[in-house]
Amino acid sequence: MSIRGLADELRSLLGEERVITDRQQLRTYECDGLAQYKVIPALVVLAESTEQIATVVRACAEAGVPFVARGSGTGLSGGALPHADGVLIVTSRMRRILEVDVASQRAVVEPGVINLHLTEAASPEGYYYAPDPSSQQVCSIGGNLAENSGGAHCLKYGFTVNHVTGAEWVTPTGEVVEIGGKAPDSPGYDLLGVLVGSEGTLGIATKVTVRVVRAPEAVKTLLAAFRHIEEAGAAVSSVIGAGVVPAAIEMMDALAIEAAEAAVQCNYPAGAAAVLIVELDGPSAEVDDQFDQVQRICEENNSFEIRVADDDTERAMFWKGRKSAFAAVGRISPDYIVQDGVVPRTMLPEVLHRISELSEDSGVRVANVFHAGDGNLHPLVLFNDAVEGQSDLAEEISGAILDLCIEYGGSITGEHGVGSDKAKFMPRMFTDDDLDTMQMVRCAFDPDTISNPGKIFPTPRLCGERPGRRQGAHPLAEAGLAEIF
């Protein structure tokens, strides 16, 4: 079936207003938060229910047309990049919070629900949703699930996968299945763990059951300024080494501070090469004791100024600079690449020094903003696309930073996913056998490879096909979903 024929069929099934084919309107959806990659989809469907998503997916499966799910479009790896000959299924209209069950410490939401809105719904009962990406005011729970997003407080509370207990799922054949629920765990294979972080390649979540946690008795936040970024990195390792696990430890370097000051006037200490934002929460007695330890460790690592937030207003101002950092970089550079990699936190001083050397040798500015407590780096590589060659050079430095992460025993992604952007780096982390095994799992769910194709894996292939030679379909692919659910 042609795309035009599929569009006509979907209009008849869903209504004219939910199917977009006008090219100018389609351009609205040509990229996610990583604007370096752009593809105009063949058509867009604005879904409002599980049934509508299942209808679209079944139609795509029957027609052999690829589909891509998209929430708020805030992803930074090209994970929601459309397929030029496919359907983009937009879930942003599915934004109902269906239940906040305080007795079970659970909430059930649709995939388009904004992350922060869930916390706002739970807060009157004294609860909140712990995963908090910097984009939490705009990013959606469905996208968080797809990318296994983290955030500033993932050091203590974990990533999205640690907070999802169930999902209603539309498989790549259009079947609707329930996985998990409100119970803490389910027997058998951890299918839910496979789906969280699968980046839309195994189907689409249409309802998500998540944990909500009780607000802590006490919260204390400090901001420590350092003359050298290596000293700030050493302070982070010392805090964790002392057995203290803060709710969050965030770091910003001088360039990131400059951008934040220009954008939100956060008034961080002048002359700082780096600042740490350290937040502890929990029982009051424990927080007080550990907070004293953190202050002492920062002083021992030559912090020249330490500020303690006296109230929620001051605490919010500490965080305002950090939360606005990605967007704020636009104040000091017309273009930039947001990278995402991980290193062991004990290696932070050395890796930051190596990144500084890369920047100096290449003449490409790099601003560092990251979750220091778990070594999740977010270097921002600055360039001007109007200057010939700068874009390519920025891509080269961005790749070199990921190579550094691998060299020091880390990973090419901490929470942004692989998507379109980093698929080419997967062979640097994994062997061919590793990648083939991952592909077998995908084939078990999506034997026709129509669910967000071209993402994660570096070499496009059909199920049962390996680079360079054709072979029979793997038994997992032949068994299909019937043997899984």
N, C-alpha and C positions, 0 to 999 in steps of 0.2 A: 504494500500500500504506500502511496506517495504521502509526503508530509501534508500536502493540501487535502488529500482524502482523509488523513488522520485528524486534521484540524476540523473538517466538516463533521466527522463522527463525534469528536469530543464536544463540539458546539451543540449537537443534537442531544447528547447525553447530559451535559453540565449546564448548558445555557450560553448564549452569545457573550455575555459580559465576563465570563471566566476564562475565555480563551483569547490570547493576544497574538496577532500575526503581523500587525503594522510594524514596519522596520524601525521607525523612529521610536516607538514605544518599546520595542525589543531591545534597543540599545541601552535602556535603563538597567538591564540585567546582564550586560556584557562582561562584567568582572565582579569579583568579590573585593575584599579590602586590599588585595595585592593587585594594584592597578597596572602593573607591568604586563600582565597577561590579559588579553581581551578576545572574546569570541562572542559573536551575536548568535543567540539560539534560533532554531528554526521556528519554534513557537513556545509560548509561555502559558501555563495554566495556573490560575490563582485558586488553589484548593481551599475549601473551608471545612472539610470533614474527612474522617477515615474512609468513608464510602467513596467519596470523590477521588481520593488518592488511589485507592484500590482500582477504581474504574479506569483511571488514566494509565496505571501501570499495566493492567490487563490488556488494554488497547495497544500499548507500546509493545508488550510481549508478543501479542498476536501479529503485529505488523513488523516485528524485528527492528523497532526503532529505539535507540538509546534514550535514557532519561537521566536527569540530574536533579537532586533535591536541593533546595536553597531556603534558608531561613532569613535572617536579617542581612546576610551578605557581608558580615564583618570579618570573615576568615582571612588569614594572612599567608596562606600557602597555595592559593588557587584551587582549593578543594571543591568550591562550588562553581568553578569555571564551566560555563555551558558547553554543550556539544553542538557544533554548527549544523548538524543534520538531525538534532534530537529535540526532546521536549524538556523544558525547565519547569519543574513542579515547585511552586513557591508556597511555603507553609506559613508565611507571616500573618495570614488572616486567622490562623488557628491559635488563638491566644487566650483561651479560657483556662483559668485555674479551677479545675473541676472539684477539688476537695483538698482541704487542709485538715488532716486527721491528727490532732495533737496527741490523743491517747496512744496512737501507734507511732507517733513521730514520723509521719509520712505525709506527702502531698502528691496529688495526681494532677498533671498539667498536660496541656497540648503542646506540640513542639514549637509553636511560635511565641510562647510566653517569654517575655523578657526576663533575664536572670534576676535583676534587681527587684522586679515586681513580685517575684515569689517571696523574697525576704520581706517586702513591705506587707504582703498578705499574711505572713506568719508572725510578724513582730508583735501585733496586739496580744498574742498568746504567749509572748516571751520566747519565741523561737525565730530561727533564721536559716537560710540556705547557705552553707559554708563556701562552696566554690565561688570565687569572685574574680573572674578575669577583669583586666583593666577596662574592657569594653562592656562591663556588666550593665550599664545603663541602656545599652542598645542591642547586645547580643542575645540570642535566643537559646532556650534550653535544648531544643533539637540540634542546633549547631554545636552546642557544648558537648552533647552526647556523641555526635559524629566525630569530633576532633579530640575527645577526652580532654577538655580544657581544664586548666588549673586555676591560677590566679595567685595573688599575693599570700593568701592564707593556706595554700596547699601544703606548705612545709609541715604544719601540724595536723591539718584536717584531711589532706589527701586530695586527689583529683576527682573529676566527675565520676569515674568508674567506682570510686569508693562510696558514692552517694546515690547511685541508681540501683534500685532493687527490682524493678520490673519495667516492662515496655510492651505496648501494643505495636506490632510490627507488620508492615506490608512487605512481603517478600518480592523478589524480582519477577515472580510469575503472577503477582496480584493477589496472593492468598493473604488473609489477615490472621495472624497468630498472636497468642499471648505468651510472654516469656517472663517468668518470675512473678512478683507481686509485692505485697506489703511485708511478707515474711522476710526475716534476715537473710535466709539463704535457701536454695533449692537443691535437691539431690541430683546427682548425675553430672553430666558435662556442663561446664560453665558457659553456656551459649550466650548469656547476657554479657559476659566478659569479652566474648568474641565480637559482639555487635558494637559495644562502646569503643569508640576509636577506630571503627572500620571505614570512616570517611565516606559514607554513602555508597560504598561498593557492595554492600550486602542487603540493601533495601532501605526502607524509610520508617523511622519511628513516628507513630501518630498519636501516641499517649505515652507519658513517662511517669513512673512512680519513683519518687526520690525521698531521701532522708531529709528531715529538717531537725536541727539540733538546738538545744536550749541555749539561750544567750548566757554568756559567762557572768559570774558574780562580779568580777573585776577586770578591767582592761587598762593597761598602762602602755604608753607609747613614748619613745624618745627619738630624737634626731641627733646623730653624732657626725661631726665634720672632721675630715682628715686632709692633711697637706699632700698626701701621696695615696694613689688608689691602691697600691700594694698593701699599705697599712690597713686600709678598710677591708681588703680581702682577708688579711691575716686575722683581723678581729672577728670576722664571720666564722672562720675555722675554729678559733679559740672559744667562741660562745658555744658552738655545738660540741666541741671537745670537752667542755666543762660539764656536759650532761644536761644543758639547758636547751629545750626545744621551744623556741618562741612561736607564737602564732604566725609571725611573718618577720623576715629580714630582707629588706629591699635595698638595692644600691643604685646610685646614679653618679655618673662622672661629671666633670666640669662642663663638657659640651651639652650634656643632657640638662644640667642645672641651668645653663645659659638659656636654653630653649624654654624651659618651664618658667623661668623668671619673666621672659618676654611675653609668655602667653597668659599666665595666671598670677604673676607677682606673688610667688609663694614665700619670698623673703628668707631663703636659706642663707646660712653664714657666708659672708663674702670671703673670697680667696680659697674656697674649698676645692680640692681636686676630686673629692668624692664625698658623698654623704650616705650614711646608713639610716634607714628607718627601721627601728626594731619595736615590735609590738608583742606584748605578753598578755595572755588572758587565762582565766581560771579562778580557783578559790583565792580570796584576797591574801591570805597568809603566804601561799605559795608564790603568787605574783610578786608580792613585796620582796621576798627573799631573792627570787631569781632576778628581779629588776636591779637590785643592788649588785649582783654578780655581773650583769651585763654592763652596767655603768663602769664598774671597775675594769673589766676587760677592755672596754673602749679606751679608757684612760691609759692602760698599760700598752696599748697599741698606738699611742700618740695622738688620740683625738684632741684637737685644739679647742673644740667647743661642743658641749652637750646640752641639748634643750629637752626638757621634759614637758609634755603636754599637760597643762593644768586642768583642761576641761575638754568637752567634746568639740568645741569650736576650734581650739588650737590643734587638737588631734586631726580634725578634718582638714585643716590647712597643711599640716605635714603631708597628708595623703594626697591632697589636691595636686601638688607638684608632681608626685609620682604617677598618679592615675591619668594625668593629662599629658604625660611625657611623649607618647608616640605622636599624637596630633600636634603637640607643641613644636616638634622638630621642623614642621612646616614653616615656622617663623624664621628659621635660620638657614633653610635650604629649600630650593624649589622642588627637589625630588629626593626620595630616599627609599632604601630597601630595609624592611624590618626583617631581621634574621632571627632564628630561634634554634639554639643548640644547647647541649648540656655537657658539663665537665664535672668530675669529682670536686667537691667544694674545697678539698685540701690543695687542689691545683689552681684555684682561682688567682692568686697573686701572679703565678708564672704565666698563665694563659692571658690574663689581662695585659701583662707586659709584652707578650708576643703580639697581641692585637694592636697595641700601641706601636710596635715596630713595623707591623704591616702598614699601618696608617701613615707613619712618617716616611717609609721607603716609597710608598706609592703616591703620596700627596693626596690621598682620599681621606676625608675626615670620617671618623667613626665615633658615634656617641653610644655610650654603654648604659643601658637601663635594664635591670634584671632582678630575678628572684634569687638573691645571693645564697639564701639558706639551703637550697637544694641544687645550687650550681646551674640553674636554668638561665642561660645568657640570652639577652635580646639586643645584640648590637644593631645600631641603626647606621647604615652605610649611606653617606650623603653625597649627592651629585647633582649636576645640572644637565638635564636631558637635551637642552638646547645647544650644549657644547659638544661638538663631534668627538666621539670616543669615550666620553665620560661614563655613559651608561654601561658600555662593555667593561670598562675598568672597574666600575662599582660591582658589577656581577662577578668579576674575577676575585675581588677582595672578599665579597660575600661568600663565595665558594671556598676561598682559602681559610676563612674563619671556621667553616664547617669541617674542613680537613684538620684544623687544629683540635677541634672537639673530639674527632675520632682518634687522633694521635695521642691525646691524653686520656683515652679510655672512656670517652663520653658517647654522646649520641647526636644525630643530625636534627633531632627535634625533641622538645620537651613537652609542648602543648599545642603548637600551631598545626601539627600534622605534616604529612609529606606532600599530599596534593599533586599539583602539576609542577610546582616549583622545585621540589627536591627529589623527585623520582630518580633523576640521573645520579644521585649520590647513594642510592640504596646499595649498589654493588660494592661500594667502598666499605660498607658495614657488614654486608651479608654475602655468603657464598651463593653460587648458583643453586645448590641444593636447598639452601634456606629459602630462597625466593620461590623455587618451584613448590616447596611445601606450603608456603603462604598462598600460592596461586591455587593449589588443590583445595584449600579451605574456601577460597572465593568461588571456585567452580562448583562446589557442593551447594552453595546458595544460589549462584547465578551462572548456570551452565552456558547461557547464551551471551554472557558478558555485556549486558545492556545497562546495568546499574552503575552509573557514574564511571564509564569506561575511560581509560587513559590516565587514571590517577594511581598513585603509590608505586606501581610496578614500572621499572625502567624500559622493559621491552614489551611492546604490545603483543599479545598472543591470545588465541582462542583456547578454550578449555580442551585439554588433550593434545595441545600443540606446544612443542618446545622450540626455542630458537634453532633454526637450521634443519629441523626435520619434523615430519608429521608422524604422530603415533595414535594409537587408539585412545579413546577417552578414558580418563582415570575412573576407577570404580565409584569414587565419591561423586564425580560429575554425573555418571550414569544413574546412580541411586537417587540423586536429586534431593529435594527438600522432604519428600515423603518419608525418607529414612531418618530424618533429623528431628522433625517436629511430631 
